[in-house]
Amino acid sequence: MLREAEIEYVLLAGYLRLVRLPRGYEGRFVNIHPALLPSFGGAGMYGRRVHEAVLAHGCKVSGCTVHVVDDEYDRGPILVQRTCEVRDDDTPETLAKRVFEQECIAYPEAVRALIEGRVRVEGRRAVVMAREGA
């Protein structure tokens, strides 16, 4: 169906299931995670659980990661990461709000780089080239 519809990229928004990538679509599925991968990722790490874990570990920063989807949870090459401060009085909800603000910046940034052809995946690394004139 993807080929028939001429779909170039599949953009997931915090998709929680392991995806079986169709042949020819490796590197063309993208997801976002509410933490700085590779920390606090993997099966069962989503939503409030992520923010609770960040707080329990005493992290000073958190953030989000936009990544290429591969055949493991939250392990694909990283496209964009953005950070925010973890405050001493944070709750999972207050931290989640600040992380979400960064997600709203990071995801469009990553998608723009993809559609502009500025992403090159080299093994486990994604190289995102700067915009011309930037």
N, C-alpha and C positions, 0 to 999 in steps of 0.2 A: 504494500500500500504506500509506503514512504516513497519508493522510486516512482510508482505510478503517478503520485501527486507531486512529484518533483520537489520533495521536501529536502532542504539543504541541511538544516539543523533541527534538533529536537531539544527544546528548552524546558527543563523540569524546574519546578520551584519547591525544593525541599522534599522531593519524592522519596518515599520511605522503603521502597522495595528494590531488591536487586534486579537490575535490568539485563536481559539477555539481548546483547546488541546484534542487530541484523548485519549480515555480511555486507561490507562496504560502508557501514555507518560508524566504524571505529573512529573516535575522535570527533564525532559530530553530535554527540549527546552531551548536554551540559546540565549541571545541577548546582544548587547552592546549599551551604551548610552553616548553621549559626555558631560556628566556633572557628578558631584558627587551626585548621588541619595541618598536620596529622593528629594533633591533640583533640581529644573529646569527640572522636568520630567512631564510626563502625555501627554494627547492628545494635539496635536498641538505644542509640544515642541520638535523640531528637527532642525538639521542643524544650520544655521546662527541665527535662533531665540533663540536657547539656549545660544549661545555666546553673543548675544546682551543683553539678560536678566542677565547673569553673570556680564557683564560690567556695566549695569545700576544699579545693586544692590551694586556695589562697592566691590565685592568679592576680596580677596587677593590671593586666590588659586582657581583653577578649576581642571578639570581632567576628568576621564572617569570611567564608572562602567560597569562591566560585571555581568549580573544577570540572574537568572533562570526566565523563563517566567511563569507567572501565568495568571489568568483571568482578570487582570487589567493592564493598561499601566504603565510600569516602576516601578512596586511595588513588584516584586518577590525577593526572597532571593539574597543577594549580594554575588557574588563569589570573585571578585577582584576589587579593586579600585586603581587607580594611580593618582597622583596629579602633577600639574605644577603651577608655579607662574603666577599670573595675574599682568601684568606690567601697570604702569600708562599711557604709550603711546600705549597700545594695541588697536587694531581694532578687530572686529569679525574675520577677516581673519587671523591676526597674532596669535590670541589666538587659533583659530581652528587648525592652523598648529601645535602648541605645544601640544594641546590635542590629535591630531591624532598620534603624535609620541608616546604618552603614550598608546593609543589604540593598536598600533602595538606591544607593549610589553605585555599589560594586557590580550588581547584575547588569544594568544597562551599559556600564563601562566594558564589561567582558563581552557582551553580545555585540557591541559596536566594533570591538577589535576583531571579532570573528567575521562579521559580515564585510568588514573593510579588508579582510585578508591579511591582517597583521599578526596572526598567531601561527606559530610553527611548533609542532610537538616533536620533541627529540627524546625518545625513550620515556622516562618518568617526568621529564621537565617540559613545561610549556614556555616558549619564549614569546613574549608579547612585545612587538616592536612599537616604537613611538609613532604617533601620527605625524605625517609630513607637516612641516611648518610649526610643530609644537615645541 
